[in-house]
Amino acid sequence: MISLTDMIGLCGLTQDEVDAIAEHEHIPEVAAAALGAYLLHEKHGSEEIRGMICDDIRDATKAGDFAHAAQLAMALRHFMETYGETVKSEL
């Protein structure tokens, strides 16, 4: 049986990036890992993931949860370091 850790390892995203997708879409982590993997292979998919993480940062900031916003910002930073060229080419 494939575990959640395996799914995250196979999807091409980090745990924090998958968590951000799950939070944004209100879906379980396994579904978020599958959605993330799908989006990484779609035109404008990386841009969509970036947008989800940015939305989550705004929501956490509005809620006054600055620790969570900082964690999400680090996830965004890693995502942009990994997929930034893809995002730029999609814009």
N, CA, C and O atoms as a MOPAC input file, in Angstrom:
PM7 MOZYME 1SCF
protein

 N      0.83800 1    -1.16700 1     0.00000 1
 C      0.00000 1     0.00000 1     0.00000 1
 C      0.89400 1     1.24500 1     0.00000 1
 O      1.92800 1     1.27400 1     0.66800 1
 N      0.49000 1     2.26400 1    -0.74800 1
 C      1.23500 1     3.51100 1    -0.81400 1
 C      0.79500 1     4.40500 1     0.34400 1
 O     -0.39800 1     4.61800 1     0.56200 1
 N      1.77000 1     4.92200 1     1.07800 1
 C      1.47400 1     5.78300 1     2.22100 1
 C      1.38700 1     7.24300 1     1.77100 1
 O      1.73000 1     7.57700 1     0.63600 1
 N      0.92700 1     8.10000 1     2.67100 1
 C      0.89000 1     9.52800 1     2.38700 1
 C      2.29300 1    10.04900 1     2.10900 1
 O      2.48100 1    10.86700 1     1.21000 1
 N      3.26500 1     9.59100 1     2.86000 1
 C      4.65500 1     9.99700 1     2.64700 1
 C      5.11100 1     9.61700 1     1.24100 1
 O      5.79200 1    10.39800 1     0.57600 1
 N      4.73900 1     8.42700 1     0.79100 1
 C      5.06800 1     7.98800 1    -0.56900 1
 C      4.40500 1     8.89200 1    -1.60500 1
 O      5.03700 1     9.29500 1    -2.58100 1
 N      3.12700 1     9.20800 1    -1.38600 1
 C      2.38900 1    10.06300 1    -2.31700 1
 C      3.05500 1    11.43500 1    -2.43200 1
 O      3.22100 1    11.96800 1    -3.52900 1
 N      3.43000 1    11.99100 1    -1.29000 1
 C      4.07500 1    13.30400 1    -1.31000 1
 C      5.42800 1    13.21000 1    -2.00900 1
 O      5.79600 1    14.09800 1    -2.77700 1
 N      6.16100 1    12.14200 1    -1.74600 1
 C      7.45100 1    11.95100 1    -2.39100 1
 C      7.34100 1    11.81500 1    -3.90200 1
 O      8.24400 1    12.22300 1    -4.63300 1
 N      6.25000 1    11.24700 1    -4.36800 1
 C      6.05700 1    11.02600 1    -5.79500 1
 C      5.46600 1    12.22400 1    -6.53100 1
 O      5.59000 1    12.32500 1    -7.75100 1
 N      4.82900 1    13.12800 1    -5.80000 1
 C      4.09500 1    14.20500 1    -6.47500 1
 C      4.98700 1    15.35400 1    -6.92500 1
 O      4.57600 1    16.14500 1    -7.77400 1
 N      6.19000 1    15.46900 1    -6.38600 1
 C      7.08300 1    16.53900 1    -6.78800 1
 C      6.99400 1    17.79000 1    -5.94500 1
 O      7.63400 1    18.79500 1    -6.25500 1
 N      6.21000 1    17.74500 1    -4.88400 1
 C      6.04900 1    18.88100 1    -3.98600 1
 C      6.49400 1    18.49100 1    -2.58700 1
 O      6.63300 1    17.30700 1    -2.27900 1
 N      6.71700 1    19.48700 1    -1.74400 1
 C      7.06600 1    19.21800 1    -0.35100 1
 C      5.79700 1    19.04100 1     0.47400 1
 O      4.69400 1    19.33100 1     0.01200 1
 N      5.97300 1    18.56600 1     1.69000 1
 C      4.84400 1    18.41400 1     2.61400 1
 C      4.13500 1    19.75000 1     2.81800 1
 O      2.90500 1    19.80200 1     2.79600 1
 N      4.89300 1    20.83300 1     3.01600 1
 C      4.28900 1    22.14900 1     3.23600 1
 C      3.51800 1    22.62700 1     2.00900 1
 O      2.46300 1    23.24700 1     2.14500 1
 N      4.02600 1    22.34900 1     0.83500 1
 C      3.33000 1    22.74500 1    -0.39300 1
 C      2.03600 1    21.95700 1    -0.55500 1
 O      1.00900 1    22.51600 1    -0.94000 1
 N      2.08400 1    20.67100 1    -0.26300 1
 C      0.87900 1    19.84400 1    -0.31200 1
 C     -0.12400 1    20.31200 1     0.73900 1
 O     -1.32300 1    20.38600 1     0.47000 1
 N      0.36700 1    20.62500 1     1.93100 1
 C     -0.51700 1    21.11700 1     2.99100 1
 C     -1.20600 1    22.41100 1     2.57500 1
 O     -2.38200 1    22.61300 1     2.87700 1
 N     -0.47700 1    23.29000 1     1.88200 1
 C     -1.06000 1    24.54900 1     1.43000 1
 C     -2.16900 1    24.30700 1     0.40400 1
 O     -3.19900 1    24.98000 1     0.43400 1
 N     -1.96500 1    23.36100 1    -0.49100 1
 C     -3.00900 1    23.01100 1    -1.46800 1
 C     -4.21500 1    22.43200 1    -0.74400 1
 O     -5.35500 1    22.79000 1    -1.04200 1
 N     -3.96400 1    21.53300 1     0.21200 1
 C     -5.06300 1    20.92900 1     0.97600 1
 C     -5.85900 1    21.99600 1     1.72300 1
 O     -7.08900 1    21.96200 1     1.75100 1
 N     -5.14700 1    22.93500 1     2.32200 1
 C     -5.80300 1    24.02300 1     3.06300 1
 C     -6.64100 1    24.88300 1     2.11700 1
 O     -7.78800 1    25.21200 1     2.41700 1
 N     -6.07000 1    25.23500 1     0.99800 1
 C     -6.75400 1    26.10800 1     0.04500 1
 C     -7.99600 1    25.44700 1    -0.54300 1
 O     -9.04600 1    26.07700 1    -0.66600 1
 N     -7.87100 1    24.20000 1    -0.89900 1
 C     -8.95600 1    23.48600 1    -1.57300 1
 C     -9.89200 1    22.75000 1    -0.61000 1
 O    -10.91500 1    22.20400 1    -1.02100 1
 N     -9.52700 1    22.74300 1     0.67800 1
 C    -10.32900 1    22.03600 1     1.70000 1
 C    -10.50600 1    20.56000 1     1.34400 1
 O    -11.61300 1    20.02000 1     1.34000 1
 N     -9.36500 1    19.93100 1     1.04700 1
 C     -9.35200 1    18.51100 1     0.68500 1
 C     -8.28600 1    17.80500 1     1.50900 1
 O     -7.38500 1    18.45400 1     2.04000 1
 N     -8.37900 1    16.47200 1     1.62100 1
 C     -7.34600 1    15.71500 1     2.34900 1
 C     -5.98400 1    15.81700 1     1.66300 1
 O     -5.88800 1    16.10200 1     0.46900 1
 N     -4.93900 1    15.57600 1     2.44800 1
 C     -3.57300 1    15.68000 1     1.92200 1
 C     -3.32600 1    14.75600 1     0.73300 1
 O     -2.63300 1    15.13900 1    -0.21000 1
 N     -3.87600 1    13.55700 1     0.76300 1
 C     -3.66400 1    12.61800 1    -0.34900 1
 C     -4.23500 1    13.20600 1    -1.63600 1
 O     -3.59500 1    13.15100 1    -2.68600 1
 N     -5.42800 1    13.76400 1    -1.55200 1
 C     -6.04200 1    14.38500 1    -2.72500 1
 C     -5.23600 1    15.60800 1    -3.15600 1
 O     -5.09100 1    15.86300 1    -4.35100 1
 N     -4.71200 1    16.36500 1    -2.19100 1
 C     -3.89900 1    17.54100 1    -2.51300 1
 C     -2.60400 1    17.14200 1    -3.21300 1
 O     -2.16100 1    17.83100 1    -4.13200 1
 N     -1.99700 1    16.04100 1    -2.79000 1
 C     -0.78200 1    15.55400 1    -3.45400 1
 C     -1.08600 1    15.17300 1    -4.90300 1
 O     -0.31100 1    15.48500 1    -5.80800 1
 N     -2.20600 1    14.50500 1    -5.11400 1
 C     -2.59700 1    14.12300 1    -6.47500 1
 C     -2.90700 1    15.35900 1    -7.31100 1
 O     -2.50300 1    15.43800 1    -8.47100 1
 N     -3.61900 1    16.32400 1    -6.73700 1
 C     -3.93000 1    17.56200 1    -7.45200 1
 C     -2.65100 1    18.32100 1    -7.79500 1
 O     -2.50300 1    18.82200 1    -8.90900 1
 N     -1.73300 1    18.40400 1    -6.84100 1
 C     -0.46300 1    19.08100 1    -7.09000 1
 C      0.31900 1    18.43500 1    -8.21000 1
 O      0.84800 1    19.12800 1    -9.07900 1
 N      0.40000 1    17.11000 1    -8.20100 1
 C      1.10900 1    16.38300 1    -9.26000 1
 C      0.46200 1    16.65400 1   -10.61200 1
 O      1.15300 1    16.86400 1   -11.60900 1
 N     -0.84900 1    16.64800 1   -10.63900 1
 C     -1.58500 1    16.93200 1   -11.87800 1
 C     -1.28000 1    18.35000 1   -12.37300 1
 O     -0.96200 1    18.55600 1   -13.54500 1
 N     -1.38300 1    19.32200 1   -11.46100 1
 C     -1.17800 1    20.71100 1   -11.85300 1
 C      0.24600 1    20.97600 1   -12.33900 1
 O      0.44700 1    21.79500 1   -13.23600 1
 N      1.22300 1    20.30200 1   -11.76500 1
 C      2.60600 1    20.50400 1   -12.20300 1
 C      2.81200 1    20.11100 1   -13.66700 1
 O      3.76800 1    20.55800 1   -14.30200 1
 N      1.92600 1    19.28700 1   -14.19800 1
 C      2.05200 1    18.84100 1   -15.58500 1
 C      1.08300 1    19.55100 1   -16.52400 1
 O      1.01400 1    19.22300 1   -17.70800 1
 N      0.34500 1    20.50900 1   -16.00800 1
 C     -0.61900 1    21.24700 1   -16.81700 1
 C     -0.10100 1    22.64200 1   -17.13700 1
 O      0.63900 1    23.23300 1   -16.35100 1
 N     -0.49100 1    23.16000 1   -18.28300 1
 C     -0.14500 1    24.53300 1   -18.63600 1
 C     -0.79300 1    25.45100 1   -17.60200 1
 O     -1.98500 1    25.32000 1   -17.32500 1
 N     -0.04300 1    26.35500 1   -17.04200 1
 C     -0.46300 1    27.30500 1   -16.00800 1
 C     -0.73100 1    26.64400 1   -14.65700 1
 O     -1.23000 1    27.29300 1   -13.73800 1
 N     -0.40500 1    25.36900 1   -14.53300 1
 C     -0.62300 1    24.67000 1   -13.26200 1
 C      0.28200 1    25.17000 1   -12.14700 1
 O     -0.15500 1    25.31000 1   -11.00500 1
 N      1.53600 1    25.43900 1   -12.47200 1
 C      2.45700 1    25.96400 1   -11.45600 1
 C      2.00100 1    27.33500 1   -10.98100 1
 O      2.10600 1    27.65700 1    -9.79700 1
 N      1.50000 1    28.13400 1   -11.90100 1
 C      0.97100 1    29.44600 1   -11.54800 1
 C     -0.23200 1    29.29300 1   -10.61000 1
 O     -0.39900 1    30.07600 1    -9.67500 1
 N     -1.05000 1    28.30300 1   -10.86100 1
 C     -2.21500 1    28.05400 1   -10.01500 1
 C     -1.79600 1    27.65200 1    -8.59400 1
 O     -2.38100 1    28.11700 1    -7.61600 1
 N     -0.79300 1    26.79500 1    -8.48700 1
 C     -0.29000 1    26.39400 1    -7.17000 1
 C      0.26700 1    27.60700 1    -6.43800 1
 O     -0.00500 1    27.79900 1    -5.25200 1
 N      1.04900 1    28.42900 1    -7.14300 1
 C      1.58800 1    29.65400 1    -6.54600 1
 C      0.44900 1    30.52500 1    -6.01400 1
 O      0.53600 1    31.06400 1    -4.91100 1
 N     -0.60900 1    30.65900 1    -6.79800 1
 C     -1.75700 1    31.45500 1    -6.38400 1
 C     -2.43800 1    30.90100 1    -5.14100 1
 O     -2.87400 1    31.65800 1    -4.27300 1
 N     -2.52800 1    29.57700 1    -5.06100 1
 C     -3.13300 1    28.94800 1    -3.87800 1
 C     -2.33300 1    29.27800 1    -2.61800 1
 O     -2.89500 1    29.63200 1    -1.58200 1
 N     -1.01800 1    29.15500 1    -2.73100 1
 C     -0.16800 1    29.42200 1    -1.56600 1
 C     -0.26500 1    30.89800 1    -1.18000 1
 O     -0.33200 1    31.22300 1     0.00500 1
 N     -0.27400 1    31.79200 1    -2.16800 1
 C     -0.41400 1    33.22800 1    -1.87600 1
 C     -1.75000 1    33.52300 1    -1.20500 1
 O     -1.80800 1    34.31500 1    -0.26400 1
 N     -2.82900 1    32.89000 1    -1.68200 1
 C     -4.14500 1    33.05700 1    -1.05200 1
 C     -4.10900 1    32.61000 1     0.40500 1
 O     -4.66200 1    33.27200 1     1.28200 1
 N     -3.45200 1    31.48200 1     0.65100 1
 C     -3.35100 1    30.96200 1     2.01900 1
 C     -2.57300 1    31.93100 1     2.91300 1
 O     -2.92700 1    32.12100 1     4.07600 1
 N     -1.52000 1    32.53900 1     2.37600 1
 C     -0.73900 1    33.51300 1     3.14600 1
 C     -1.61800 1    34.70700 1     3.51000 1
 O     -1.61500 1    35.15500 1     4.65700 1
 N     -2.37100 1    35.22200 1     2.53800 1
 C     -3.27100 1    36.34800 1     2.80500 1
 C     -4.30900 1    35.98800 1     3.86800 1
 O     -4.58200 1    36.78100 1     4.76900 1
 N     -4.88600 1    34.79000 1     3.75800 1
 C     -5.90100 1    34.36500 1     4.72900 1
 C     -5.31200 1    34.25000 1     6.12900 1
 O     -5.93200 1    34.68100 1     7.10100 1
 N     -4.12600 1    33.67400 1     6.23600 1
 C     -3.48300 1    33.52500 1     7.54900 1
 C     -3.14500 1    34.89000 1     8.14100 1
 O     -3.29300 1    35.10600 1     9.34400 1
 N     -2.69200 1    35.80600 1     7.29400 1
 C     -2.36100 1    37.14900 1     7.76100 1
 C     -3.61200 1    37.88100 1     8.23900 1
 O     -3.60200 1    38.51900 1     9.29100 1
 N     -4.68400 1    37.78500 1     7.46400 1
 C     -5.95500 1    38.41800 1     7.85800 1
 C     -6.46500 1    37.86800 1     9.17800 1
 O     -7.06200 1    38.59200 1     9.97500 1
 N     -6.22500 1    36.56800 1     9.40800 1
 C     -6.67800 1    35.92000 1    10.64300 1
 C     -5.73300 1    36.20200 1    11.81100 1
 O     -6.00800 1    35.80400 1    12.94300 1
 N     -4.62600 1    36.88400 1    11.53800 1
 C     -3.65900 1    37.18800 1    12.59100 1
 C     -2.75400 1    36.02500 1    12.94900 1
 O     -2.05800 1    36.07200 1    13.96300 1
 N     -2.75400 1    34.98800 1    12.13400 1
 C     -1.90800 1    33.81200 1    12.37500 1
 C     -0.58500 1    34.00000 1    11.62900 1
 O     -0.35100 1    33.39900 1    10.58100 1
 N      0.26200 1    34.84400 1    12.19400 1
 C      1.50000 1    35.22000 1    11.51400 1
 C      2.51300 1    34.08200 1    11.46900 1
 O      3.32800 1    34.01800 1    10.54900 1
 N      2.47100 1    33.19400 1    12.44100 1
 C      3.37600 1    32.03700 1    12.41700 1
 C      3.03200 1    31.13600 1    11.23100 1
 O      3.92200 1    30.64500 1    10.53800 1
 N      1.73900 1    30.92400 1    11.00500 1
 C      1.31700 1    30.09500 1     9.87800 1
 C      1.62200 1    30.80800 1     8.55700 1
 O      2.05000 1    30.17900 1     7.59000 1
 N      1.40000 1    32.12300 1     8.52500 1
 C      1.71700 1    32.89200 1     7.31500 1
 C      3.20300 1    32.78200 1     6.99000 1
 O      3.57400 1    32.66700 1     5.82200 1
 N      4.05300 1    32.81400 1     8.01000 1
 C      5.49600 1    32.68300 1     7.79400 1
 C      5.84500 1    31.29100 1     7.26200 1
 O      6.68700 1    31.15700 1     6.37500 1
 N      5.19500 1    30.25800 1     7.80600 1
 C      5.42800 1    28.89300 1     7.32200 1
 C      5.01300 1    28.78000 1     5.85400 1
 O      5.71800 1    28.17100 1     5.04900 1
 N      3.88200 1    29.36200 1     5.51800 1
 C      3.42000 1    29.34300 1     4.13200 1
 C      4.35100 1    30.14000 1     3.22300 1
 O      4.58200 1    29.75900 1     2.07500 1
 N      4.88500 1    31.24500 1     3.73900 1
 C      5.82600 1    32.04300 1     2.95400 1
 C      7.08100 1    31.22900 1     2.63300 1
 O      7.62900 1    31.33400 1     1.53600 1
 N      7.52700 1    30.42900 1     3.57800 1
 C      8.68200 1    29.56800 1     3.32800 1
 C      8.33700 1    28.49600 1     2.28600 1
 O      9.17100 1    28.14800 1     1.45000 1
 N      7.11200 1    27.97900 1     2.34000 1
 C      6.67600 1    27.01300 1     1.32900 1
 C      6.65100 1    27.67600 1    -0.04500 1
 O      7.06200 1    27.07600 1    -1.03800 1
 N      6.16300 1    28.92500 1    -0.09800 1
 C      6.13400 1    29.66100 1    -1.36500 1
 C      7.55300 1    29.89600 1    -1.87400 1
 O      7.82700 1    29.74200 1    -3.06400 1
 N      8.44000 1    30.26500 1    -0.97900 1
 C      9.83500 1    30.49900 1    -1.37500 1
 C     10.44200 1    29.23500 1    -1.98500 1
 O     11.08000 1    29.28900 1    -3.03600 1
 N     10.23700 1    28.09800 1    -1.31600 1
 C     10.77400 1    26.84200 1    -1.84300 1
 C     10.13700 1    26.50900 1    -3.18800 1
 O     10.82300 1    26.08700 1    -4.11900 1
 N      8.83000 1    26.70000 1    -3.28500 1
 C      8.13300 1    26.41100 1    -4.53800 1
 C      8.69900 1    27.26600 1    -5.67200 1
 O      8.94200 1    26.76700 1    -6.77000 1
 N      8.90400 1    28.54700 1    -5.40400 1
 C      9.43100 1    29.44200 1    -6.43900 1
 C     10.88000 1    29.11000 1    -6.78900 1
 O     11.28500 1    29.24300 1    -7.94300 1
 N     11.66400 1    28.67700 1    -5.79800 1
 C     13.03800 1    28.25200 1    -6.09100 1
 C     13.04600 1    27.01400 1    -6.97400 1
 O     13.92600 1    26.85300 1    -7.82000 1
 N     12.07000 1    26.14200 1    -6.77600 1
 C     12.00100 1    24.88600 1    -7.52200 1
 C     11.31600 1    25.05500 1    -8.87500 1
 O     11.78400 1    24.52300 1    -9.88100 1
 N     10.20700 1    25.79700 1    -8.90000 1
 C      9.38100 1    25.89000 1   -10.10400 1
 C      9.24800 1    27.31100 1   -10.64100 1
 O      8.41800 1    27.56700 1   -11.51400 1
 N     10.04800 1    28.22800 1   -10.13400 1
 C      9.93200 1    29.63300 1   -10.51200 1
 C     10.05200 1    29.89400 1   -11.99900 1
 O      9.31600 1    30.71700 1   -12.54300 1
 N     10.96400 1    29.21000 1   -12.66400 1
 C     11.11700 1    29.40100 1   -14.10800 1
 C      9.86100 1    28.95100 1   -14.85100 1
 O      9.47400 1    29.55100 1   -15.85400 1
 N      9.23500 1    27.89600 1   -14.35300 1
 C      7.99700 1    27.42400 1   -14.96400 1
 C      6.90200 1    28.45700 1   -14.78000 1
 O      6.15300 1    28.75100 1   -15.71100 1
 N      6.81000 1    29.01300 1   -13.56300 1
 C      5.78700 1    30.02400 1   -13.28000 1
 C      6.01900 1    31.23900 1   -14.17700 1
 O      5.07200 1    31.76600 1   -14.76100 1
 N      7.26800 1    31.68500 1   -14.29100 1
 C      7.57500 1    32.86200 1   -15.11800 1
 C      7.20000 1    32.62300 1   -16.57000 1
 O      6.70000 1    33.53100 1   -17.23400 1
 N      7.43200 1    31.41700 1   -17.07600 1
 C      7.12600 1    31.13500 1   -18.47300 1
 C      5.62100 1    31.02800 1   -18.68900 1
 O      5.14700 1    31.18100 1   -19.81500 1
 N      4.86500 1    30.76800 1   -17.62700 1
 C      3.41700 1    30.65000 1   -17.73900 1
 C      2.74000 1    32.01300 1   -17.69400 1
 O      1.61400 1    32.16300 1   -18.16900 1
 N      3.41900 1    33.01000 1   -17.12400 1
 C      2.79800 1    34.35000 1   -16.97500 1
 C      2.74400 1    35.09200 1   -18.28000 1
 O      2.25700 1    36.22100 1   -18.32800 1

